[in-house]
Amino acid sequence: MPLKGENLDLEALKYKLHSQIPLTKFMQIDIEKVENNYLITTAPIEPNINDKQTGFAGSLSTLVTISAWSACYLSVVDLGFNKDCMIAVIKSDTAYRAPVTKELYCKTILPSKEQLQTLKRKLKDKKSASIRIKSQLLQDDKVCVDFEGVYVIKL
């Protein structure tokens, strides 16, 4: 796993999200764990449901976008940079492949060792960098939502 884990405080990240982005608290997004090079995030279906009794597309999109942002944030902090740096998604692509009818379960691929080295170098040299992050919403091992976003970081 590329992240060293020394600076990973998932509860602090959850608090940051819930206090600074109120929608994440309403959605009840939880930062579950970092495991096997993935960040796992979840949210209950109940506050994120639509009129068809499936996951509301806006909630699904929010979860994959916030999860990828969180992977970016954890990486930047783990590299030793300021927790208050600016991170924003500047481009994204989301594909809805199947309805979600249970708990929202998101797997976000953490940056590779090579991506982290490039990110660190660019942030040190230019105080700015971008990184591509992928997330998927899964249900019963089936991909329901595919997401890829490009995030810019400015120190």
Backbone as JSON, one array per atom type, in Angstrom:
{
  "sequence": "MPLKGENLDLEALKYKLHSQIPLTKFMQIDIEKVENNYLITTAPIEPNINDKQTGFAGSLSTLVTISAWSACYLSVVDLGFNKDCMIAVIKSDTAYRAPVTKELYCKTILPSKEQLQTLKRKLKDKKSASIRIKSQLLQDDKVCVDFEGVYVIKL",
  "N": [[0.85, -1.18, 0.0], [0.67, 2.16, -0.94], [0.29, 4.44, 0.78], [1.73, 5.57, 3.76], [0.49, 5.67, 6.17], [1.05, 6.94, 8.55], [0.02, 9.47, 8.96], [-2.66, 9.14, 8.67], [-5.83, 9.8, 9.58], [-8.77, 8.8, 9.82], [-11.15, 9.36, 11.16], [-10.84, 12.08, 11.73], [-10.86, 13.05, 9.15], [-13.49, 12.39, 8.4], [-14.87, 14.05, 10.2], [-14.01, 16.55, 9.25], [-15.16, 16.56, 6.67], [-17.94, 16.35, 7.33], [-18.31, 18.66, 8.85], [-17.5, 20.75, 7.18], [-18.66, 20.34, 4.72], [-21.79, 20.18, 4.6], [-23.67, 18.51, 3.26], [-22.48, 15.98, 3.18], [-22.76, 15.11, 5.77], [-25.55, 14.98, 6.04], [-26.03, 12.97, 4.15], [-24.88, 10.94, 5.5], [-22.3, 9.96, 5.1], [-19.63, 7.75, 5.56], [-16.27, 7.28, 6.41], [-14.82, 4.49, 6.03], [-12.45, 2.66, 5.97], [-8.96, 2.1, 5.13], [-7.74, -0.15, 2.89], [-5.94, -2.72, 1.32], [-4.87, -1.04, -0.76], [-7.08, 0.53, -1.31], [-9.52, 3.03, -0.57], [-12.25, 2.81, 1.46], [-15.53, 3.8, 1.48], [-18.79, 4.55, 2.77], [-22.4, 4.84, 2.77], [-25.69, 5.0, 4.13], [-28.61, 3.71, 2.47], [-31.11, 4.89, 2.97], [-31.24, 7.88, 3.47], [-30.51, 8.61, 0.96], [-32.12, 8.01, -1.18], [-34.25, 7.61, -4.06], [-37.33, 8.34, -5.9], [-37.86, 5.88, -6.99], [-37.08, 4.07, -5.2], [-34.4, 3.45, -5.25], [-30.84, 4.17, -5.21], [-30.32, 7.64, -5.25], [-29.23, 9.46, -8.01], [-27.79, 11.86, -7.7], [-26.79, 11.57, -5.08], [-25.23, 9.29, -5.41], [-23.32, 10.22, -7.22], [-22.19, 12.24, -5.64], [-21.03, 10.71, -3.56], [-19.01, 9.15, -4.89], [-17.43, 11.22, -5.89], [-16.64, 12.69, -3.59], [-15.34, 10.63, -2.25], [-13.14, 10.1, -3.91], [-11.94, 12.63, -3.74], [-11.29, 12.51, -1.04], [-9.39, 10.44, -1.01], [-7.37, 11.71, -2.41], [-6.86, 13.86, -0.65], [-6.01, 12.44, 1.7], [-3.66, 11.34, 0.67], [-2.1, 13.62, 0.1], [-1.79, 14.71, 2.68], [-0.5, 12.55, 3.91], [1.88, 12.65, 2.58], [3.02, 14.72, 3.84], [2.23, 17.35, 3.48], [0.41, 20.47, 3.91], [-2.65, 20.32, 5.66], [-4.64, 22.07, 5.04], [-4.54, 22.67, 2.38], [-5.63, 23.52, -0.98], [-7.89, 21.55, -2.67], [-9.47, 20.42, -5.51], [-11.93, 19.05, -7.7], [-11.48, 19.04, -11.14], [-12.24, 17.97, -13.47], [-14.42, 15.39, -14.49], [-15.79, 12.08, -14.97], [-18.62, 10.17, -14.99], [-20.25, 7.08, -14.92], [-23.29, 5.5, -14.88], [-24.19, 2.35, -14.18], [-25.83, 0.37, -13.1], [-28.74, 0.08, -10.97], [-28.66, 1.07, -7.49], [-29.57, -0.55, -4.61], [-29.14, -1.08, -1.98], [-27.07, -0.45, 0.93], [-24.8, 2.19, 0.19], [-21.74, 1.54, -1.17], [-18.49, 2.28, -1.61], [-15.49, 1.94, -3.42], [-12.38, 3.3, -3.66], [-9.57, 3.77, -5.6], [-6.4, 4.07, -4.31], [-3.69, 6.37, -4.88], [-0.85, 5.23, -6.78], [2.55, 4.24, -5.95], [4.28, 5.46, -7.76], [2.63, 7.54, -8.76], [2.35, 9.0, -6.4], [5.01, 9.8, -5.94], [5.44, 11.49, -8.13], [3.45, 13.4, -7.62], [4.37, 14.46, -5.16], [6.84, 15.59, -5.95], [5.99, 17.55, -7.84], [4.38, 19.17, -6.2], [6.27, 20.1, -4.38], [8.05, 21.47, -6.1], [6.44, 23.19, -7.74], [4.29, 23.96, -6.24], [1.82, 23.16, -6.94], [-0.27, 20.67, -8.39], [-1.71, 17.92, -10.26], [-3.9, 15.08, -10.16], [-5.18, 11.91, -11.14], [-8.0, 10.12, -10.12], [-9.79, 7.14, -9.39], [-13.01, 5.8, -8.69], [-15.45, 3.41, -7.59], [-18.84, 2.47, -7.21], [-20.16, -0.26, -5.63], [-22.27, -3.14, -5.59], [-23.04, -6.15, -4.23], [-20.69, -7.2, -5.42], [-20.96, -6.22, -7.98], [-20.42, -3.7, -10.38], [-21.89, -0.65, -10.03], [-21.65, 2.1, -10.37], [-19.25, 3.89, -12.13], [-16.47, 6.0, -11.77], [-14.26, 8.6, -12.64], [-11.98, 11.04, -11.81], [-10.24, 14.15, -12.19], [-8.15, 15.78, -10.09], [-7.05, 18.85, -8.77], [-4.39, 20.15, -6.87], [-3.38, 22.7, -4.75], [-0.92, 24.33, -2.97]],
  "CA": [[0.0, 0.0, 0.0], [1.52, 3.33, -1.03], [0.19, 5.35, 1.91], [2.48, 5.09, 4.92], [-0.46, 5.52, 7.25], [1.44, 7.68, 9.74], [-0.81, 10.66, 9.11], [-4.05, 8.83, 8.32], [-6.8, 9.9, 10.66], [-10.03, 8.72, 9.1], [-12.19, 10.05, 11.94], [-10.64, 13.52, 11.52], [-11.33, 13.33, 7.79], [-14.95, 12.36, 8.45], [-15.29, 15.28, 10.88], [-13.76, 17.65, 8.3], [-16.21, 16.5, 5.64], [-19.27, 16.62, 7.9], [-18.4, 20.04, 9.35], [-17.25, 21.73, 6.12], [-19.55, 20.03, 3.59], [-22.96, 19.66, 5.31], [-24.34, 17.45, 2.52], [-21.89, 14.69, 3.54], [-23.35, 14.71, 7.06], [-26.93, 14.57, 5.75], [-25.97, 11.68, 3.45], [-24.3, 10.0, 6.47], [-21.1, 9.34, 4.53], [-18.66, 7.25, 6.54], [-14.94, 6.9, 5.91], [-14.71, 3.19, 6.73], [-11.1, 2.13, 6.2], [-8.01, 1.97, 4.02], [-7.48, -1.59, 2.83], [-5.48, -3.25, 0.03], [-4.74, 0.04, -1.73], [-8.38, 1.15, -1.55], [-10.24, 3.75, 0.47], [-13.62, 2.32, 1.47], [-16.49, 4.74, 2.06], [-20.16, 4.03, 2.7], [-23.52, 5.68, 3.2], [-26.92, 4.21, 4.11], [-29.5, 3.98, 1.34], [-32.32, 5.63, 3.35], [-31.27, 9.32, 3.16], [-29.98, 8.78, -0.39], [-33.03, 7.23, -2.02], [-35.09, 8.4, -4.98], [-38.73, 7.92, -5.97], [-37.91, 4.48, -7.46], [-36.53, 3.29, -4.09], [-33.0, 3.12, -5.54], [-29.94, 5.27, -4.88], [-30.48, 8.87, -6.0], [-28.02, 9.7, -8.81], [-27.02, 12.94, -7.08], [-26.08, 11.01, -3.94], [-24.2, 8.38, -5.92], [-22.27, 11.08, -7.77], [-21.52, 12.9, -4.52], [-20.2, 9.75, -2.83], [-17.78, 8.82, -5.63], [-16.61, 12.43, -6.01], [-16.07, 12.96, -2.26], [-14.42, 9.54, -1.93], [-11.91, 10.35, -4.66], [-11.34, 13.8, -3.1], [-10.73, 12.04, 0.23], [-8.16, 9.69, -1.33], [-6.4, 12.74, -2.75], [-6.55, 14.55, 0.61], [-5.2, 11.55, 2.54], [-2.35, 11.21, 0.03], [-1.38, 14.88, 0.29], [-1.45, 14.79, 4.1], [0.47, 11.5, 4.18], [3.16, 13.1, 2.02], [3.55, 15.73, 4.74], [1.82, 18.7, 3.1], [-0.58, 21.16, 4.73], [-4.01, 19.79, 5.63], [-5.54, 23.11, 4.55], [-4.3, 22.97, 0.97], [-6.83, 23.54, -1.81], [-8.07, 20.39, -3.54], [-10.75, 20.53, -6.22], [-12.09, 18.26, -8.91], [-11.57, 19.96, -12.28], [-12.83, 17.23, -14.58], [-14.84, 14.06, -14.04], [-16.65, 11.27, -15.83], [-19.38, 9.22, -14.18], [-21.12, 6.18, -15.68], [-24.26, 4.78, -14.04], [-24.3, 1.05, -14.86], [-26.91, -0.43, -12.51], [-29.31, 0.74, -9.78], [-28.18, 0.7, -6.16], [-30.75, -0.79, -3.78], [-28.69, -1.35, -0.61], [-26.06, 0.5, 1.4], [-23.86, 2.68, -0.81], [-20.41, 1.04, -0.84], [-17.59, 2.85, -2.6], [-14.06, 1.6, -3.38], [-11.59, 4.29, -4.38], [-8.19, 3.32, -5.75], [-5.43, 5.04, -3.81], [-2.61, 6.6, -5.84], [0.29, 4.31, -6.76], [3.82, 4.79, -5.48], [4.76, 6.35, -8.82], [1.78, 8.73, -8.74], [2.68, 9.76, -5.19], [6.32, 10.43, -6.14], [5.23, 12.61, -9.06], [2.66, 14.39, -6.89], [5.26, 15.1, -4.18], [7.81, 16.41, -6.68], [5.31, 18.72, -8.4], [3.95, 20.04, -5.11], [7.47, 20.76, -3.85], [8.63, 22.37, -7.1], [5.51, 24.16, -8.33], [3.2, 24.24, -5.28], [0.57, 22.8, -7.62], [-0.2, 19.39, -9.1], [-3.01, 17.28, -10.49], [-3.85, 13.62, -10.08], [-6.38, 11.22, -11.59], [-8.45, 9.16, -9.11], [-10.95, 6.35, -9.82], [-13.88, 5.22, -7.66], [-16.58, 2.6, -8.06], [-19.87, 2.04, -6.28], [-20.39, -1.68, -5.86], [-23.32, -3.84, -4.85], [-22.89, -7.6, -4.47], [-19.55, -7.34, -6.34], [-21.31, -5.69, -9.3], [-20.16, -2.26, -10.5], [-23.1, 0.14, -10.3], [-21.22, 3.42, -10.82], [-17.83, 4.09, -12.4], [-16.11, 7.42, -11.7], [-12.86, 9.0, -12.75], [-11.88, 12.49, -11.68], [-8.94, 14.79, -12.14], [-8.15, 16.71, -8.95], [-5.91, 19.76, -8.7], [-3.98, 20.47, -5.51], [-2.56, 23.91, -4.66], [-0.44, 24.57, -1.59]],
  "C": [[0.89, 1.24, 0.0], [1.45, 4.26, 0.17], [0.91, 4.75, 3.11], [1.57, 4.9, 6.12], [-0.15, 6.32, 8.49], [0.5, 8.86, 10.01], [-2.29, 10.4, 8.8], [-4.92, 8.87, 9.56], [-8.17, 9.96, 10.0], [-11.17, 9.41, 9.84], [-12.07, 11.56, 11.76], [-11.11, 13.91, 10.12], [-12.86, 13.35, 7.75], [-15.49, 13.63, 9.11], [-15.13, 16.48, 9.95], [-14.86, 17.69, 7.25], [-17.56, 16.93, 6.21], [-19.41, 18.07, 8.38], [-18.25, 21.08, 8.24], [-18.12, 21.52, 4.88], [-20.81, 19.37, 4.17], [-23.7, 18.52, 4.58], [-23.79, 16.07, 2.91], [-22.43, 14.18, 4.87], [-24.79, 14.24, 6.84], [-26.97, 13.19, 5.08], [-25.46, 10.56, 4.36], [-23.12, 9.24, 5.87], [-20.15, 8.97, 5.65], [-17.37, 6.89, 5.82], [-14.59, 5.62, 6.66], [-13.28, 2.78, 7.04], [-10.26, 2.29, 4.93], [-7.58, 0.51, 4.05], [-7.05, -1.98, 1.43], [-5.46, -2.2, -1.07], [-6.06, 0.69, -2.14], [-8.82, 1.95, -0.32], [-11.68, 3.28, 0.36], [-14.49, 3.35, 2.19], [-17.9, 4.17, 1.87], [-21.16, 5.13, 3.07], [-24.77, 4.8, 3.18], [-27.81, 4.62, 2.94], [-30.62, 4.96, 1.72], [-32.28, 7.14, 3.05], [-30.84, 9.63, 1.72], [-30.83, 8.09, -1.45], [-33.83, 8.16, -2.94], [-36.52, 7.84, -4.98], [-38.91, 6.48, -6.46], [-37.4, 3.51, -6.4], [-35.15, 2.73, -4.41], [-32.15, 4.34, -5.18], [-30.14, 6.46, -5.82], [-29.17, 9.19, -6.72], [-27.16, 10.82, -8.22], [-26.22, 12.46, -5.88], [-24.96, 10.09, -4.39], [-23.01, 9.18, -6.45], [-21.49, 11.76, -6.65], [-20.59, 11.93, -3.81], [-18.92, 9.42, -3.59], [-16.85, 10.02, -5.74], [-15.91, 12.75, -4.7], [-15.07, 11.87, -1.88], [-13.08, 9.72, -2.65], [-11.19, 11.58, -4.09], [-10.64, 13.37, -1.8], [-9.44, 11.26, 0.02], [-7.04, 10.67, -1.67], [-5.93, 13.46, -1.49], [-5.64, 13.69, 1.5], [-3.79, 11.4, 1.99], [-1.51, 12.45, 0.27], [-0.92, 15.01, 1.74], [-0.38, 13.76, 4.45], [1.86, 11.85, 3.64], [3.77, 14.24, 2.85], [3.18, 17.16, 4.4], [0.68, 19.18, 4.0], [-1.98, 20.57, 4.54], [-5.01, 20.79, 5.06], [-5.27, 23.5, 3.1], [-5.62, 22.92, 0.2], [-6.82, 22.31, -2.72], [-9.44, 20.52, -4.2], [-10.77, 19.61, -7.43], [-12.26, 19.25, -10.07], [-12.18, 19.29, -13.51], [-13.25, 15.86, -14.04], [-15.73, 13.39, -15.07], [-17.31, 10.22, -14.94], [-20.29, 8.4, -15.08], [-21.99, 5.4, -14.7], [-24.6, 3.47, -14.76], [-25.45, 0.19, -14.36], [-27.46, 0.31, -11.3], [-28.69, 0.21, -8.49], [-29.42, 0.59, -5.27], [-30.43, -1.07, -2.31], [-27.75, -0.23, -0.18], [-25.13, 0.89, 0.26], [-22.46, 2.3, -0.35], [-19.46, 1.45, -1.95], [-16.15, 2.4, -2.35], [-13.34, 2.61, -4.26], [-10.14, 3.81, -4.41], [-7.25, 4.42, -5.27], [-4.3, 5.2, -4.84], [-1.47, 5.59, -5.66], [1.54, 5.01, -6.23], [4.37, 5.8, -6.49], [3.96, 7.65, -8.86], [2.12, 9.62, -7.55], [4.02, 10.47, -5.33], [6.2, 11.64, -7.06], [4.48, 13.74, -8.37], [3.55, 15.17, -5.92], [6.24, 16.04, -4.87], [7.16, 17.68, -7.21], [4.87, 19.7, -7.31], [5.14, 20.78, -4.49], [7.99, 21.82, -4.82], [7.71, 23.5, -7.52], [4.4, 24.62, -7.39], [1.82, 23.95, -5.87], [0.77, 21.48, -8.36], [-1.61, 18.9, -9.37], [-2.81, 15.77, -10.46], [-5.21, 13.06, -10.5], [-6.72, 10.13, -10.57], [-9.71, 8.45, -9.63], [-11.68, 5.78, -8.6], [-14.95, 4.37, -8.34], [-17.54, 2.37, -6.91], [-20.21, 0.61, -6.64], [-21.58, -2.16, -5.04], [-23.23, -5.31, -5.22], [-21.84, -7.87, -5.53], [-19.84, -6.87, -7.77], [-21.05, -4.19, -9.31], [-21.46, -1.56, -10.88], [-22.77, 1.53, -10.83], [-19.71, 3.4, -10.99], [-17.56, 5.59, -12.4], [-14.62, 7.57, -11.9], [-12.81, 10.52, -12.7], [-10.45, 12.95, -11.69], [-9.04, 15.87, -11.06], [-6.89, 17.56, -9.02], [-5.67, 20.1, -7.23], [-3.1, 21.71, -5.59], [-2.21, 24.14, -3.21], [-0.54, 26.05, -1.24]]
}
